[in-house]
Amino acid sequence: MTMAHEITPEVKMLCDEVERFIREQVEPRSRAIEENDAIPSDLMQLTREMGLFGLTIPEEYGGSGLNLVGKCAIEEVMGHTNYGFATLIGNHTGISTTGITSLGNAVQKKKYLPKMASGEWIGGFALTEPQAGSDPAAMLTTAVRKGDRYILNGEKIYITNASVAQVFTVMAITDKSKGVKGISAFIVDRGIPGFSIGKNELKMGMHGCSTAPLAFTDCEIPAENLLGAEGMGYVQALKTLTAGRVTVSARCCGMMDKLISRTAEYMKTRTQGGKRLADHQGLQWMLADMAIARDAARGLTQRAIATLMAGGRGTMEASTAKVYSTEALGRVVDAAVQIHGGMGYMREVGIETTFRDARIVRIYEGSSEIQRNIIAGLLLKDD
Ligand SMILES: Cc1cc2nc3c(=O)[nH]c(=O)nc-3n(C[C@H](O)[C@H](O)[C@H](O)COP(=O)(O)OP(=O)(O)OC[C@H]3O[C@@H](n4cnc5c(N)ncnc54)[C@H](O)[C@@H]3O)c2cc1C
């Protein structure tokens, strides 16, 4: 097995700073974020000042230039706090900026990245459509070249950060006859004529992080907003999602860490039947299983990171890590609720919030079923 890269002292220091920021600034506001389904504007400002929006953007554009090792280390830390907040940042510093950092030309980078690094402009990534979810190749959104413009028509749904984003990476068909090789990626600015953002969806969890549909009606964008060459959109989306799946796995490991330490703490303080929960062997074994699941998830996540860092495609490793870590989180949070008893069901305690938040990770960035399809497809591929 390829081993993971070491975390540098700089990344370790950054993780410590983020950990402190979460403890001092995010956690005290977490209940309010959950209840109001919004990130307070003062926290957004503090987050900008902290530099969290620029984590993965190259230093020359004002960011911290973290690679996948650093990004995943931060995701683990972010797994310890409000899920909506972590997703807003994780999406912006992941799938919503990757298109520009990897495919963007010098002009595009100079125009967008400094403002995205400072958090003045937040990013969104728009692939999914009403009839094209697990099968994004079934998309219908078109971008037709007309002189020095492209005309976009179509709809996107479930777009993370849509209500607050200024810059969207949008996938659209430029040449239907070429199938997935006719899908291209574009930078689309909020507020341009013909581009509208629908109302924020009410969701089971992930409160504080918006999810909304986008609509393009004869929406004209400058041809220079094409990312890379025509036809590179689908391959880029798949690459983006492969790395995205690893970062989701890393966040799940952080979430499991927190659930395990909270549950262990509770087991030491709660007494039933004349002894602490910690002294009931059945519960000890549940706690042990939680830790085993977390450690296995972390191992698979580290393997996927190492494969991608070594220049491998990492498709199998990323899908394996994602399906395992997200399902492990489901089991761990369920056990955490169970061990907390009635307390685990109470909103105020917060385990219930994680129970709802955790449900999304098996659906977005490729569902568990799609990850299994990918893994089986690779195993059954003819040489
Ligand atoms: C909160 C949230 C945020 C999101 N953020 C974004 C975003 O920022 N950008 C973006 O582009 N998209 C985003 N999505 C979309 C997300 O990626 C899709 O919801 C997901 O890929 C599943 O697509 P679907 O909802 O259309 O489900 P469907 O594709 O209709 O799937 C329904 C069920 O069938 C299963 N299924 C489908 N096809 C197969 C198959 N071939 N084999 C076996 N089982 C199958 C699925 O696993 C699932 O269980 C978000 C979704 C949510 C809920």
The ligand as an ORCA input file, in Angstrom:
! r2SCAN-3c Opt
* xyz 0 1
  C     -27.292     18.747     -0.269
  C     -26.794     18.474     -1.650
  C     -25.762     19.222     -2.178
  C     -25.320     18.995     -3.481
  N     -24.354     19.792     -4.022
  C     -24.072     19.707     -5.361
  C     -23.213     20.655     -5.991
  O     -22.665     21.567     -5.356
  N     -23.017     20.549     -7.346
  C     -23.597     19.565     -8.081
  O     -23.375     19.531     -9.287
  N     -24.406     18.629     -7.499
  C     -24.659     18.692     -6.166
  N     -25.510     17.784     -5.565
  C     -26.085     16.713     -6.374
  C     -25.632     15.327     -5.984
  O     -24.327     15.088     -6.445
  C     -26.680     14.338     -6.531
  O     -27.836     14.500     -5.734
  C     -26.197     12.902     -6.504
  O     -25.177     12.709     -7.447
  C     -27.324     11.915     -6.784
  O     -28.074     12.306     -7.900
  P     -29.682     12.356     -7.795
  O     -30.022     13.156     -6.594
  O     -30.213     12.810     -9.093
  O     -30.131     10.874     -7.521
  P     -30.380      9.747     -8.648
  O     -29.254      9.748     -9.618
  O     -31.753      9.889     -9.186
  O     -30.271      8.422     -7.790
  C     -31.364      7.915     -7.005
  C     -30.895      6.612     -6.365
  O     -30.573      5.656     -7.391
  C     -29.222      5.232     -7.238
  N     -28.658      5.029     -8.573
  C     -28.648      5.905     -9.600
  N     -28.009      5.382    -10.666
  C     -27.591      4.151    -10.292
  C     -26.879      3.116    -10.932
  N     -26.397      3.261    -12.161
  N     -26.634      1.974    -10.236
  C     -27.078      1.816     -8.967
  N     -27.768      2.770     -8.311
  C     -28.025      3.918     -8.954
  C     -28.523      6.341     -6.488
  O     -27.371      5.889     -5.820
  C     -29.618      6.772     -5.530
  O     -29.658      5.898     -4.445
  C     -25.911     17.975     -4.250
  C     -26.947     17.185     -3.690
  C     -27.396     17.438     -2.412
  C     -28.526     16.601     -1.869
*
